[in-house]
Amino acid sequence: MFLNPKKKIFILILSLGFLGVIATAVAQSPKKAFKTLSKPEKYWVYFHPFRAQKAYRISKSIEKVVDSIAHQNTLGKVKVGNQLDAFKHSFWMWSLAEEIGWRAAKSLGKAHEKGNYQMYLNKELEDGKLPDKASSEMDAFNNQIGITLYKTHKHQQLSKQQRIALVIKAVLQGKTRMLSQTKKGVFLNSKKQIILPKNYIGKWENERHLVPSKSSNIIDDNLLK
């Protein structure tokens, strides 16, 4: 079915709520909100208008799951760059694959990550932070874990709670990736030395790097010199 441009713009805005756009889009006209999106994201929704509606619904539900896990402190409470962030992307991608197919889900994830570099160039924030190469690679890796989990378990008719438990298990086993950091969220380089904010904020390539998401890789701040 052919959709007129206004309808596609409306669906576009709704579909990308999880990606951080809806927070600002709701206070804007559709035309202004449309301009805030990256080209890769616009292209994805333009070619997947009906899947985009489902993606929006799923994405909003994922936020509730993440908030619940954060409240339980199972994977920490900070949602950026750590175990909880790894869970969010993996479970999001698995849930999308269940609803819109893994290929469409994977292409949406890729569109978002491509848009990260454009956000960096335009000084636009994602989850309150300016994207960089390491965070983008982290999201892409964890998205793929979600796709892999979906393919592995798709014939088992698992409940939502069972899928959540499997993703948490994958995170704790270190199958996903997170940014190397301390328990207080201080980022570390490959030598486990503190990276000063001025050395990574606003820089696409910096010393932040990925490590397996095992809890043992989250360094106690008191152990740092």
Secondary structure, 3 states (H helix, E strand, C coil): CCCCHHHHHHHHHHHCHHHCCHHHHCCCCHHHHHHCCCHHHHHHHHHCHHHHHHHHHHHHHHHHHHHHHHHHCCCCCCCCCCHHHHHHHHHHHHHHHHHHCHHHHHHHHHHHHHHHHHHHHCCCCECCECCCHHHHHHHHHHHHHHHHHHHHHCCCCCCHHHHHHHHHHHHHCCCCEEECEECCCCEECCCCCECCHHHCCCCCCCCCCEEECCHHHEECHHHCC
